Amino acid sequence: MVGDLAKCIRTDMDCADICTATAAVLSRHTGYDANITAAVLKACAMVCKACADECGRHADMHEHCRICAEACRACEQACNELLGALG
């Protein structure tokens, strides 16, 4: 059973790490580099989409995967909205 979720677990962990890094970059109160911010947001949106897609494959069998997929889609949307606002 865990073997079936290996890719999902790896994607979840990668997503969590990239989301944490994105939050750190966005929460700094000094200096601002639009190119770096945009790159980090794009990476976060991309990994959130990948994670949502992977978790979505298991959502019917595992409630935590459904919840994870929903959270990842919300984060992907938030990143894309912020990217749009940045221009």
C-alpha positions in Angstrom: 0.0 0.0 0.0 2.7 2.5 0.9 4.6 1.5 -2.3 1.6 2.6 -4.3 1.9 6.0 -2.6 5.7 6.5 -2.9 5.4 9.0 -5.8 2.6 10.8 -4.0 4.7 11.0 -0.8 7.8 12.3 -2.6 5.7 14.9 -4.4 4.1 16.0 -1.1 7.5 16.4 0.5 8.8 18.4 -2.5 5.7 20.6 -2.5 6.0 21.3 1.2 9.7 22.3 0.9 9.0 24.6 -2.0 6.0 26.2 -0.4 8.1 26.8 2.8 10.8 28.4 0.7 8.2 30.5 -1.2 6.7 31.7 2.1 10.1 32.7 3.4 10.9 34.7 0.3 7.5 36.4 0.3 7.6 37.3 4.0 10.9 39.2 3.9 10.4 42.9 4.7 13.6 44.1 3.1 14.5 44.5 -0.5 12.5 43.1 -3.4 13.5 41.5 -6.6 10.5 41.0 -9.0 12.4 38.4 -11.1 13.2 36.2 -8.1 9.8 36.6 -6.6 8.1 35.7 -9.9 10.4 32.7 -10.3 9.7 31.4 -6.8 5.9 31.8 -7.3 6.1 30.0 -10.7 8.0 27.1 -9.1 5.5 27.0 -6.3 2.5 27.0 -8.6 4.1 24.3 -10.7 4.8 22.0 -7.8 1.4 22.6 -6.3 -0.2 21.6 -9.5 1.9 18.4 -9.7 1.1 17.6 -6.1 -2.6 18.2 -6.6 -2.7 16.0 -9.7 -0.8 13.2 -7.9 -2.8 13.4 -4.7 -6.0 13.6 -6.8 -5.2 10.1 -8.3 -5.5 8.7 -4.8 -8.3 10.9 -3.4 -11.0 8.3 -3.8 -9.2 5.8 -1.6 -7.5 8.2 0.9 -9.2 11.1 2.5 -5.9 12.8 3.3 -5.0 12.8 -0.4 -8.2 14.5 -1.2 -7.6 17.2 1.4 -4.0 17.6 0.2 -5.1 17.9 -3.4 -7.6 20.7 -2.4 -5.0 22.6 -0.5 -2.5 22.3 -3.3 -5.0 23.6 -5.8 -5.8 26.6 -3.5 -2.1 27.3 -3.2 -1.5 27.0 -6.9 -4.4 29.5 -7.5 -3.0 31.9 -4.9 0.4 31.8 -6.5 -1.0 32.5 -10.0 -3.2 35.3 -8.7 -0.2 36.9 -7.0 1.9 36.5 -10.2 -0.9 38.2 -12.1 -1.0 41.1 -9.6 2.8 41.5 -10.0 2.4 42.0 -13.7 
